Amino acid sequence: MKKIATVLTAIDFSDSSDNAFQMALSMAKSFSAQLLVLHVINEPVDLRGFYVPHISFEKLEDEIEEGAKKMMESFCRLNIHDFENYESLIVPGLPYEQIISQGEEKSADLIVLGTHGRSGLDHVLFGSTAEKVVRKSKIPVLTVRLEE
């Protein structure tokens, strides 16, 4: 069996991603692996040319990024107590693309993702980041479903 040296997990600060994060942290500890905690800032719709009062598009992007950094710092402080071999990453882009590209760039051996358990029309309309990563990633992916 291939040694697992790096585990990547993507979080969106939902209960589902928190559940997957706990699994990824447990696995990183068990394998003495590095844990990569990734948050992808979905690229906002370009509002240039539309009237948006009191804020420029660039300022909006900066505020979104600053908010994500604060949430990530708080999340890591609250959830990672006795484990030092981790790195947090915040990148802009499409979540499934960034999860795959960051996994490849950081040489992850495993990607751990939460699933929301959508089905039917909801799934068709909104798709699934986890499903896209599973289908397109060359890196093994473990999906963790939140028990309701």
Backbone bond lengths (Angstrom), bond angles and torsions (degrees), N, CA, C in turn:
res aa  C-N    CA-C-N  psi(-1)  N-CA   C-N-CA  omega(-1)  CA-C   N-CA-C  phi
1 M - - - 1.449 - - 1.522 109.51 -
2 K 1.332 115.52 138.55 1.455 120.98 179.35 1.530 110.12 -67.55
3 K 1.326 115.46 138.52 1.463 120.36 178.88 1.526 109.70 -70.03
4 I 1.316 116.61 135.55 1.462 121.40 176.24 1.525 107.24 -95.87
5 A 1.348 115.09 107.46 1.456 121.10 -178.12 1.526 112.53 -104.36
6 T 1.341 116.38 -22.85 1.461 120.48 -178.36 1.526 109.75 -141.09
7 V 1.329 115.27 126.25 1.460 122.33 178.91 1.528 107.71 -115.62
8 L 1.336 116.74 126.58 1.459 121.44 176.76 1.514 109.25 -107.09
9 T 1.319 116.48 133.47 1.454 120.94 172.78 1.516 108.36 -130.08
10 A 1.322 116.06 140.75 1.459 121.16 179.13 1.513 108.73 -106.41
11 I 1.325 115.73 135.06 1.455 119.58 -179.21 1.523 110.18 -123.98
12 D 1.323 114.53 143.37 1.459 120.66 173.50 1.528 109.87 -121.50
13 F 1.335 115.36 14.39 1.462 124.27 177.53 1.532 112.66 69.20
14 S 1.330 117.37 19.70 1.462 122.07 174.48 1.525 108.88 -92.13
15 D 1.339 116.52 167.91 1.466 120.59 176.33 1.523 110.77 -60.99
16 S 1.328 116.30 -37.86 1.457 121.07 -179.29 1.525 111.40 -62.86
17 S 1.335 116.74 -45.99 1.464 118.35 -179.30 1.528 111.04 -72.47
18 D 1.329 117.36 -30.08 1.461 120.31 175.81 1.524 110.20 -64.10
19 N 1.317 116.65 -41.45 1.459 121.86 177.92 1.535 110.47 -61.67
20 A 1.330 116.85 -44.54 1.464 121.08 178.02 1.525 110.47 -66.25
21 F 1.331 117.13 -38.47 1.457 120.87 177.56 1.529 110.74 -58.68
22 Q 1.333 116.89 -43.92 1.468 120.32 -179.65 1.526 110.61 -60.47
23 M 1.337 117.12 -39.40 1.463 121.62 177.20 1.530 109.76 -65.47
24 A 1.333 117.07 -45.02 1.472 121.30 -179.20 1.529 110.51 -63.20
25 L 1.313 117.31 -42.35 1.471 121.10 178.43 1.519 110.75 -62.73
26 S 1.312 116.59 -43.51 1.468 121.17 178.24 1.531 110.98 -61.52
27 M 1.328 116.53 -42.24 1.465 120.23 179.62 1.530 110.74 -68.02
28 A 1.322 117.49 -41.51 1.466 120.72 178.85 1.521 110.27 -60.52
29 K 1.319 116.29 -41.70 1.471 120.01 177.76 1.529 110.36 -64.80
30 S 1.328 116.55 -45.43 1.464 120.92 -178.09 1.524 112.67 -61.92
31 F 1.334 116.80 -38.79 1.462 121.68 -177.70 1.524 113.35 -94.74
32 S 1.342 116.41 2.76 1.478 120.56 -173.32 1.526 110.33 50.61
33 A 1.322 114.92 45.80 1.466 122.23 -176.31 1.528 110.15 -103.98
34 Q 1.323 114.50 162.06 1.457 119.87 172.54 1.519 108.53 -77.62
35 L 1.328 116.70 141.85 1.460 122.10 177.27 1.520 108.34 -109.72
36 L 1.329 116.14 125.56 1.459 122.49 174.88 1.520 107.26 -106.03
37 V 1.331 116.65 121.74 1.454 122.34 -179.34 1.527 107.04 -108.29
38 L 1.323 116.58 110.83 1.458 122.88 -172.58 1.520 111.43 -110.21
39 H 1.332 115.51 134.02 1.464 120.94 169.68 1.517 107.05 -123.69
40 V 1.328 115.91 128.25 1.456 120.73 179.71 1.526 108.47 -104.68
41 I 1.321 114.98 123.95 1.462 120.35 175.08 1.519 106.28 -84.52
42 N 1.311 115.68 111.25 1.462 120.51 178.13 1.512 108.32 -57.36
43 E 1.321 117.10 130.24 1.457 120.18 -179.96 1.518 108.89 -61.33
44 P 1.343 117.01 121.43 1.466 118.48 -178.41 1.527 110.99 -71.26
45 V 1.299 114.81 158.43 1.456 120.59 176.39 1.529 107.75 -64.11
46 D 1.304 116.99 137.03 1.454 121.41 179.48 1.528 108.78 -73.03
47 L 1.318 116.25 112.73 1.457 121.12 -176.62 1.526 112.95 -97.82
48 R 1.344 116.96 5.31 1.461 118.60 178.55 1.527 108.67 -60.16
49 G 1.323 115.42 138.38 1.451 119.93 -177.71 1.518 112.49 95.58
50 F 1.333 117.33 -15.38 1.455 122.06 175.49 1.520 107.95 -103.67
51 Y 1.299 116.78 155.49 1.464 119.92 178.34 1.518 108.78 -83.07
52 V 1.324 115.59 114.47 1.457 122.19 174.67 1.526 105.19 -126.06
53 P 1.331 117.62 108.82 1.462 120.19 -172.03 1.520 113.71 -67.08
54 H 1.317 115.33 140.79 1.464 124.71 166.56 1.519 116.72 67.13
55 I 1.319 119.84 9.70 1.458 118.16 -179.78 1.532 109.75 -152.98
56 S 1.310 116.12 134.69 1.459 119.90 177.04 1.521 109.21 -85.54
57 F 1.326 115.52 160.32 1.457 120.65 179.63 1.528 110.47 -60.57
58 E 1.347 116.72 -42.71 1.460 120.70 179.93 1.525 111.04 -63.36
59 K 1.339 116.33 -40.28 1.469 120.07 178.93 1.526 110.32 -65.71
60 L 1.329 116.37 -39.41 1.461 120.42 177.59 1.528 110.26 -60.33
61 E 1.340 117.43 -46.29 1.470 121.19 178.23 1.523 110.79 -59.63
62 D 1.344 116.88 -43.47 1.471 121.18 179.23 1.521 111.22 -61.89
63 E 1.334 116.52 -41.93 1.468 120.01 -179.58 1.534 111.30 -67.48
64 I 1.314 116.92 -38.52 1.469 120.42 177.38 1.528 109.68 -63.41
65 E 1.332 116.62 -44.98 1.463 120.40 179.85 1.528 111.09 -64.31
66 E 1.322 117.50 -42.79 1.467 121.02 179.28 1.528 110.67 -63.03
67 G 1.335 116.42 -41.28 1.465 120.45 177.32 1.526 111.63 -62.85
68 A 1.330 116.76 -41.03 1.467 120.82 178.67 1.523 110.85 -64.18
69 K 1.332 117.33 -40.54 1.472 120.54 178.35 1.522 111.09 -61.78
70 K 1.335 116.47 -43.35 1.474 120.28 179.56 1.527 110.78 -64.55
71 M 1.334 116.44 -42.36 1.467 119.75 178.87 1.526 110.93 -64.22
72 M 1.328 117.40 -40.13 1.463 121.28 179.67 1.528 110.73 -65.67
73 E 1.325 117.00 -45.05 1.469 120.24 178.54 1.516 110.82 -59.54
74 S 1.317 116.71 -45.05 1.461 121.39 179.26 1.530 110.81 -64.32
75 F 1.333 116.71 -44.39 1.461 121.68 179.84 1.527 110.77 -59.13
76 C 1.326 116.53 -47.66 1.469 120.38 -178.65 1.526 111.20 -66.76
77 R 1.317 116.68 -40.28 1.471 120.36 179.34 1.529 110.58 -62.11
78 L 1.330 117.07 -40.14 1.462 121.46 -178.06 1.523 113.55 -77.59
79 N 1.336 117.62 -29.59 1.465 120.62 -170.75 1.520 116.17 -108.98
80 I 1.317 117.45 -16.53 1.463 119.33 -179.05 1.524 108.04 -118.55
81 H 1.314 114.82 101.91 1.467 119.18 -174.96 1.527 112.57 -101.51
82 D 1.302 116.45 -54.66 1.463 120.84 -171.35 1.528 112.34 -112.30
83 F 1.323 116.54 25.97 1.459 120.76 -177.72 1.522 108.18 -130.18
84 E 1.321 116.21 120.40 1.467 119.68 -174.31 1.529 113.61 -105.34
85 N 1.321 117.73 -13.88 1.466 120.66 -175.38 1.527 110.68 -87.77
86 Y 1.343 115.34 65.54 1.464 119.49 178.13 1.522 109.93 -139.82
87 E 1.326 113.35 159.55 1.459 121.10 175.95 1.520 106.86 -137.83
88 S 1.321 116.91 134.86 1.460 119.95 175.48 1.519 108.81 -102.54
89 L 1.329 115.15 141.74 1.461 122.25 -177.01 1.518 109.24 -131.95
90 I 1.328 116.08 136.66 1.462 121.35 174.06 1.520 106.66 -127.64
91 V 1.326 115.84 120.97 1.466 120.63 -178.12 1.524 109.42 -135.10
92 P 1.343 117.08 149.85 1.459 119.82 174.92 1.521 110.50 -89.27
93 G 1.326 116.78 155.00 1.457 120.03 174.91 1.512 112.46 141.47
94 L 1.316 114.98 -168.04 1.461 120.97 174.87 1.523 107.47 -81.45
95 P 1.322 117.75 127.74 1.465 119.93 -173.72 1.528 114.97 -51.53
96 Y 1.341 119.03 -51.20 1.464 118.54 -175.73 1.526 111.46 -64.22
97 E 1.342 117.28 -37.84 1.460 119.84 179.79 1.530 111.15 -66.14
98 Q 1.324 116.61 -43.01 1.464 120.25 -178.29 1.534 112.02 -70.87
99 I 1.316 117.23 -35.40 1.469 119.67 177.27 1.528 109.32 -61.04
100 I 1.321 116.22 -46.46 1.465 120.58 179.73 1.528 110.87 -66.38
101 S 1.325 117.56 -47.99 1.474 119.10 -175.65 1.527 111.69 -68.25
102 Q 1.332 118.13 -37.75 1.465 119.76 177.27 1.529 110.46 -68.35
103 G 1.324 116.65 -37.32 1.464 119.95 176.08 1.517 111.35 -60.22
104 E 1.331 116.32 -44.24 1.467 120.31 179.23 1.527 110.95 -69.03
105 E 1.333 116.58 -45.13 1.465 120.92 -178.06 1.528 112.29 -62.24
106 K 1.331 116.37 -37.15 1.469 121.22 -178.15 1.530 112.69 -94.15
107 S 1.330 117.14 7.23 1.470 123.37 178.74 1.533 112.70 55.71
108 A 1.323 115.65 44.71 1.464 119.81 177.64 1.523 109.90 -67.30
109 D 1.312 116.08 144.20 1.463 121.98 177.65 1.525 111.65 -96.33
110 L 1.347 115.90 -17.29 1.457 121.37 -178.05 1.522 108.53 -154.52
111 I 1.331 116.15 139.81 1.459 122.43 173.34 1.523 107.19 -113.04
112 V 1.331 117.10 130.14 1.464 122.36 179.32 1.528 107.87 -116.75
113 L 1.343 115.92 121.75 1.460 121.53 -176.54 1.516 111.58 -130.26
114 G 1.306 115.51 147.34 1.454 121.07 172.14 1.510 109.94 -85.90
115 T 1.324 115.78 152.20 1.459 121.09 173.97 1.516 107.52 -120.47
116 H 1.313 115.06 148.14 1.462 120.13 -178.92 1.517 112.08 -90.51
117 G 1.326 116.61 -9.11 1.456 119.66 177.24 1.514 113.77 70.67
118 R 1.326 117.30 27.31 1.463 119.80 176.97 1.521 109.31 -68.04
119 S 1.321 115.27 151.50 1.462 119.18 176.43 1.516 109.22 -145.33
120 G 1.293 115.79 171.69 1.457 121.94 175.28 1.511 113.28 60.59
121 L 1.327 115.93 -140.77 1.453 122.61 -175.55 1.526 111.80 -61.99
122 D 1.323 117.04 -38.16 1.469 120.95 178.17 1.521 110.54 -56.80
123 H 1.331 116.77 -43.97 1.466 121.45 179.10 1.529 111.14 -66.10
124 V 1.331 116.28 -42.38 1.465 120.53 -179.36 1.526 110.43 -63.03
125 L 1.326 117.33 -43.24 1.457 121.40 -177.31 1.518 113.23 -71.42
126 F 1.319 116.87 -41.49 1.460 120.17 -173.12 1.516 114.00 -101.84
127 G 1.324 117.75 -15.17 1.457 119.96 -179.75 1.521 110.99 67.75
128 S 1.285 116.00 -169.84 1.451 120.22 -179.39 1.521 109.33 -146.29
129 T 1.315 115.42 120.52 1.464 119.67 176.32 1.521 109.44 -58.85
130 A 1.332 116.78 -46.28 1.467 120.09 -178.62 1.527 110.70 -59.73
131 E 1.325 117.25 -42.68 1.467 120.24 -179.49 1.524 111.05 -62.68
132 K 1.339 116.91 -42.33 1.465 120.35 179.28 1.524 110.78 -64.30
133 V 1.329 116.78 -39.80 1.468 119.77 178.46 1.522 109.91 -65.56
134 V 1.320 117.71 -44.31 1.468 121.39 179.22 1.527 110.41 -58.47
135 R 1.329 116.79 -44.08 1.462 120.51 -177.10 1.529 113.34 -71.46
136 K 1.326 118.39 -33.33 1.457 120.62 -170.39 1.530 114.96 -106.30
137 S 1.323 118.43 -15.25 1.462 120.85 -175.61 1.528 112.35 -80.35
138 K 1.327 114.94 139.49 1.468 120.71 172.71 1.529 110.08 -84.81
139 I 1.325 115.79 -14.90 1.468 122.39 179.58 1.530 107.56 -88.83
140 P 1.336 118.75 138.18 1.458 119.91 176.70 1.530 111.47 -57.61
141 V 1.353 115.13 141.99 1.453 121.42 -177.34 1.527 109.21 -124.36
142 L 1.327 115.38 130.33 1.450 122.23 174.59 1.529 106.80 -107.88
143 T 1.323 116.97 121.92 1.463 119.48 176.25 1.526 108.76 -102.47
144 V 1.326 114.25 141.00 1.456 121.53 -177.25 1.526 107.52 -123.62
145 R 1.308 116.14 116.11 1.456 120.78 -178.60 1.523 110.04 -89.41
146 L 1.313 115.05 136.84 1.466 120.84 177.08 1.524 108.93 -76.21
147 E 1.309 115.43 123.47 1.470 120.03 177.21 1.519 108.63 -74.48
148 E 1.314 116.02 129.98 1.478 119.96 -178.48 1.489 111.63 -100.23
